Amino acid sequence: MGEKKTISVLIPCFNETDNVIPMSEAVVQQFNENLPQYDYELIFIDNCSVDGTREKLEDICVRNKKIKAIFNIA
C-alpha cells in the first residue's frame, strides 16, 4: 500500500475566538474516525481578527503540526 493521499481543508475566519478550537477538534475527529485512509492538513486563514483569534490559532498550530494558519494583516 502506498503513501496516504492528503486532503487540505481551508477555513477562513474573522473574530472567531470562541469557534476555532471546537472547529479544529471537530475536523480532526472526522478525519480520525471516518477518513483514516487519508492524511490531512487544516489551514485557517485569519482575516485580521482583533478578538484573540490569532493567539488561539497559534496555540492550536503548536499542538498539532497538521494544522497551520495564515494571518492576513491590514
C-alpha positions as CSV (number, residue, x, y, z in Angstrom):
1,M,0.0,0.0,0.0
2,G,1.3,3.4,-1.0
3,E,1.5,6.7,0.8
4,K,-1.7,8.2,2.1
5,K,-3.3,10.9,0.0
6,T,-3.6,14.3,1.7
7,I,-6.8,16.3,2.0
8,S,-6.4,20.1,2.6
9,V,-9.2,21.9,4.4
10,L,-9.2,25.7,4.3
11,I,-11.2,27.6,6.9
12,P,-11.5,31.4,6.6
13,C,-12.1,33.2,9.9
14,F,-12.6,36.7,11.3
15,N,-13.1,37.2,15.0
16,E,-13.8,33.6,15.8
17,T,-12.1,33.2,19.1
18,D,-14.9,31.0,20.5
19,N,-15.1,28.8,17.4
20,V,-11.6,28.0,16.1
21,I,-10.7,25.4,18.8
22,P,-14.1,23.5,18.6
23,M,-13.9,23.7,14.8
24,S,-10.3,22.3,14.6
25,E,-11.3,19.5,17.1
26,A,-14.3,18.6,15.1
27,V,-12.5,18.4,11.7
28,V,-9.6,16.3,13.2
29,Q,-12.1,14.0,14.8
30,Q,-13.8,13.4,11.5
31,F,-10.5,12.5,9.8
32,N,-9.5,10.2,12.7
33,E,-12.9,8.4,12.9
34,N,-14.3,8.4,9.4
35,L,-11.3,9.0,7.0
36,P,-8.3,7.2,8.5
37,Q,-7.2,6.3,4.9
38,Y,-6.3,9.9,4.3
39,D,-3.8,12.3,5.8
40,Y,-4.9,15.9,6.3
41,E,-3.8,19.4,6.7
42,L,-6.1,22.0,8.2
43,I,-5.4,25.6,7.2
44,F,-7.1,28.5,9.0
45,I,-7.0,31.8,7.1
46,D,-7.4,34.7,9.6
47,N,-8.6,37.9,8.1
48,C,-7.3,40.5,10.6
49,S,-9.1,39.3,13.7
50,V,-8.9,41.6,16.6
51,D,-10.5,39.4,19.3
52,G,-7.8,36.9,20.2
53,T,-8.4,34.5,17.4
54,R,-4.8,34.8,16.2
55,E,-3.5,33.7,19.6
56,K,-5.8,30.8,19.8
57,L,-4.8,29.7,16.3
58,E,-1.1,30.0,17.2
59,D,-1.7,27.7,20.2
60,I,-3.6,25.2,18.0
61,C,-0.8,25.1,15.5
62,V,1.8,24.3,18.2
63,R,-0.3,21.4,19.5
64,N,-1.0,19.8,16.1
65,K,1.6,20.1,13.3
66,K,-1.0,19.2,10.7
67,I,-2.8,22.5,11.5
68,K,-1.5,25.7,10.0
69,A,-2.6,29.3,9.9
70,I,-2.2,32.2,7.5
71,F,-2.5,35.6,9.1
72,N,-3.6,38.4,6.9
73,I,-2.7,41.9,8.2
74,A,-4.3,45.2,7.4
